[in-house]
């Protein structure tokens, strides 16, 4: 299962939990209202009357029902918010195991570089003097106008004369470089995963005192727990850790690999 598929399943579960909690909240509120509707408005508890016990029980049931309703409503809101956050992450993120991760990252880097170049062009035109907004080609977009207003607040009262501060352009170019570094990382990961698939089993690389274990598929919870307990860490698509602490479940394969080397 890919990262995107796991997050989609997680978002679906959160939505289900939110729906379930919303139903529980509505049921608790409805139960409390049913009891309250049977009590005449403003009717006090008649102390010493034969109805006192029932009235106090009804009061407790109403309070408990409202408390349960509020608690479930809060949990429904919490789960809905978590699901919305996961869905934003799915919409805005490029995961390393996406089908076209490398291509999408390259496109994102190119888009960010284009934004940086556009910022440089805006600053260059602004240095020519008054009326630069009307001269700018292509004209400012709505989002660019919003950004300029934001930057104007930051630079108000300072000596900054450029519409877009240098740090923003520097950050854009740094983000583009990070995207391209991730492209290299994704390509390496895909090569390692391809080796494991071609081998039809575990691929082991020994690098000095460390072993790199690449499984063709999820090795199972038991093996994963053994790897974690042995100090191995996961960095897609492989497990990295000391050769001396390789779990017994794969130690024989590591030993045979070392002998072959």
C-alpha positions in Angstrom: 0.0 0.0 0.0 1.4 3.4 -1.0 1.6 6.5 1.3 -1.3 8.1 -0.6 -3.5 5.0 -0.2 -2.7 4.8 3.5 -3.6 8.4 4.0 -6.8 8.1 1.9 -7.8 5.1 4.1 -7.0 7.1 7.2 -9.1 10.1 6.0 -12.0 7.7 5.3 -11.8 6.3 8.8 -11.8 9.8 10.3 -14.9 10.7 8.3 -16.6 7.5 9.5 -15.7 8.2 13.1 -17.0 11.8 12.7 -20.3 10.6 11.3 -20.6 8.0 14.0 -19.9 10.6 16.7 -22.4 13.0 15.1 -25.1 10.4 15.2 -24.3 9.6 18.9 -24.4 13.3 19.7 -27.8 13.8 18.0 -29.2 10.7 19.8 -28.0 12.0 23.2 -29.4 15.5 22.7 -32.7 14.0 21.5 -33.0 11.7 24.5 -32.3 14.7 26.9 -34.9 16.8 25.1 -37.5 14.0 25.3 -37.2 13.9 29.1 -37.2 17.7 29.4 -40.2 18.0 27.1 -42.2 15.9 29.6 -41.6 18.4 32.4 -43.8 21.5 32.6 -41.8 24.6 31.9 -40.5 26.1 35.1 -41.6 23.2 37.2 -39.4 23.0 40.3 -38.4 19.8 42.1 -41.0 19.3 44.9 -38.9 18.4 47.9 -40.6 15.9 50.1 -43.2 15.1 47.4 -43.5 11.5 46.1 -42.3 12.8 42.7 -39.0 14.2 44.1 -37.0 11.0 43.4 -38.2 10.7 39.8 -37.6 14.4 39.2 -34.0 14.2 40.4 -33.4 11.1 38.3 -34.8 13.0 35.3 -32.6 15.9 36.0 -29.5 13.7 36.2 -30.5 11.9 32.9 -30.9 15.3 31.2 -27.5 16.6 32.4 -25.8 13.3 31.5 -27.4 13.2 28.0 -26.4 16.8 27.3 -22.8 16.1 28.5 -22.6 13.0 26.2 -24.1 15.0 23.3 -21.5 17.8 23.8 -18.6 15.3 24.1 -19.6 13.4 21.0 -20.1 16.7 19.1 -16.6 17.8 20.1 -15.2 14.5 18.9 -17.1 14.7 15.6 -15.6 18.1 15.1 -12.1 16.8 16.0 -12.3 13.9 13.5 -13.8 16.1 10.8 -10.9 18.5 11.2 -8.3 15.7 11.1 -9.9 14.3 7.9 -9.9 17.8 6.3 -6.2 18.1 7.2 -5.3 14.8 5.7 -7.3 15.7 2.5 -5.3 19.0 2.3 -2.1 17.0 2.6 -3.2 14.6 -0.1 -4.2 17.5 -2.4 -1.0 19.6 -1.9 1.7 16.9 -1.4 3.8 14.8 -3.8 4.7 11.5 -2.1 7.9 9.6 -3.1 5.9 6.5 -4.0 3.4 8.3 -6.2 3.2 6.9 -9.7 4.7 10.0 -11.3 6.5 11.4 -8.3 9.7 12.4 -10.2 7.8 14.1 -13.0 5.5 15.9 -10.6 8.4 17.1 -8.6 10.2 18.4 -11.7 7.1 20.2 -12.7 6.7 21.7 -9.3 10.4 22.9 -9.3 9.9 24.5 -12.7 6.7 26.2 -11.5 8.5 27.6 -8.4 11.5 28.8 -10.5 9.0 30.5 -12.7 7.5 32.3 -9.7 11.0 33.4 -8.6 11.8 34.7 -12.1 8.5 36.6 -12.1 9.3 38.2 -8.8 12.7 39.4 -10.2 10.9 40.8 -13.2 8.4 42.7 -11.0 11.3 44.2 -8.9 13.2 45.1 -12.1 10.1 47.0 -13.5 9.4 48.7 -10.2 12.9 50.2 -10.2 12.1 52.1 -13.4 9.8 54.4 -11.4 6.1 55.4 -11.1 3.6 53.7 -13.3 5.4 50.4 -13.3 2.3 48.4 -12.4 0.6 49.5 -15.7 3.7 48.8 -17.7 4.2 45.3 -16.3 3.7 42.5 -18.9 1.9 40.3 -18.3 -0.2 42.3 -15.9 -0.3 41.5 -12.2 -2.6 38.5 -11.2 -4.9 38.7 -8.3 -2.7 36.5 -6.2 0.4 38.6 -7.0 -1.5 41.7 -5.9 -2.4 40.0 -2.6 1.3 39.1 -2.1 2.4 42.6 -2.8 0.0 44.0 -0.3 1.3 41.5 2.3 4.9 42.4 1.6 4.0 46.1 1.8 2.9 45.6 5.4 6.2 43.9 6.3 8.2 46.6 4.7 6.2 49.6 5.9 8.4 52.2 7.6 11.6 50.4 6.6 14.2 51.2 4.0 13.1 48.4 1.7 12.2 49.8 -1.7 11.7 46.7 -3.8 8.0 45.5 -3.9 9.1 41.9 -3.3 11.8 41.3 -0.6 14.9 39.4 -1.5 14.2 36.8 1.1 11.0 35.7 -0.6 12.9 35.1 -3.9 15.7 33.2 -2.1 13.1 31.0 -0.4 11.4 30.2 -3.7 14.7 29.2 -5.3 15.6 27.1 -2.2 12.3 25.3 -2.5 12.9 24.5 -6.1 16.3 23.1 -5.3 14.7 20.9 -2.6 12.2 19.6 -5.1 15.1 18.6 -7.5 17.0 16.9 -4.7 13.9 14.9 -4.0 13.8 13.9 -7.6 17.2 12.3 -7.2 16.1 10.6 -4.0 12.9 9.2 -5.7 15.0 7.9 -8.6 17.3 6.1 -6.2 14.4 4.6 -4.3 12.8 3.4 -7.5 16.0 1.7 -8.5 16.3 -0.1 -5.2 12.7 -1.2 -5.3 13.1 -2.4 -8.8 16.1 -4.6 -7.8 14.0 -6.2 -5.0 11.1 -6.9 -7.4 13.5 -8.4 -10.0 15.1 -10.6 -7.4 11.8 -11.8 -6.2 12.9 -11.5 -2.6 15.0 -9.6 -0.1 17.9 -7.6 -1.5 20.8 -7.0 0.9 23.6 -4.5 0.5 26.4 -4.5 3.1 28.1 -1.1 3.5 30.9 -1.6 6.0 29.2 -2.2 9.4 25.8 -1.4 8.1 23.2 -3.4 6.1 20.6 -2.1 3.7 17.6 -4.4 3.5 15.1 -3.9 0.7 12.0 -6.1 0.7 10.0 -6.6 -2.5 6.8 -6.1 -0.4 5.7 -5.4 3.1 7.6 -8.1 5.2 4.9 -8.3 7.9 4.4 -6.8 11.3 6.6 -9.5 13.0 9.6 -8.7 10.9 9.1 -5.0 11.1 8.9 -5.2 14.9 12.2 -7.2 14.9 13.9 -4.6 12.7 12.8 -1.7 14.9 13.9 -3.5 18.1 17.3 -4.1 16.5 17.7 -0.4 15.8 17.0 -0.4 12.1 15.3 2.6 10.7 13.0 2.9 7.6 13.9 5.2 4.7 11.8 4.2 1.7 12.2 1.7 0.3 14.8 0.1 2.6 15.7 -0.6 6.2 19.1 0.6 7.4 20.9 -0.7 10.5 24.0 -2.4 11.8 25.0 -5.8 10.4 25.7 -7.1 13.9 22.1 -6.5 14.9 20.3 -7.9 11.9 17.3 -10.0 13.2 17.5 -13.8 13.1 14.7 -13.9 10.5 17.1 -12.4 7.9 20.6 -13.0 9.5 21.2 -16.1 7.3 20.7 -14.1 4.1 23.1 -11.4 5.4 25.8 -13.9 6.3 25.6 -15.6 2.9 25.8 -12.2 1.3 28.9 -11.2 3.3 30.6 -14.5 2.3 29.8 -13.9 -1.3 31.5 -10.4 -1.0 
